[in-house]
């Protein structure tokens, strides 16, 4: 089951990168804790 999830994440990563490129959206990868920090910064602006 764990391997299947990892495979799905790799497929989604590729799809996300292509979507970002197509729509001229900045794409970058980060670790989970940094993602939470970034999300909280954005939400804190509202």
C-alpha positions, 0 to 999 in steps of 0.5 A, spaced: 500 500 500 505 504 501 509 503 495 502 505 491 501 511 494 508 513 493 507 511 485 501 516 485 505 522 488 510 521 483 504 521 477 501 527 481 508 531 481 509 530 474 501 532 472 502 538 477 509 540 474 506 540 467 499 544 469 504 549 472 508 550 466 502 550 461 499 556 466 505 560 467 505 558 475 511 558 479 512 551 481 517 549 487 518 543 491 519 543 499 518 539 505 512 538 509 513 543 515 516 548 510 509 548 506 505 548 512 509 555 514 508 558 507 500 556 507 500 559 514 503 566 512 498 566 506 492 565 510 495 570 515 494 575 510 487 574 510 
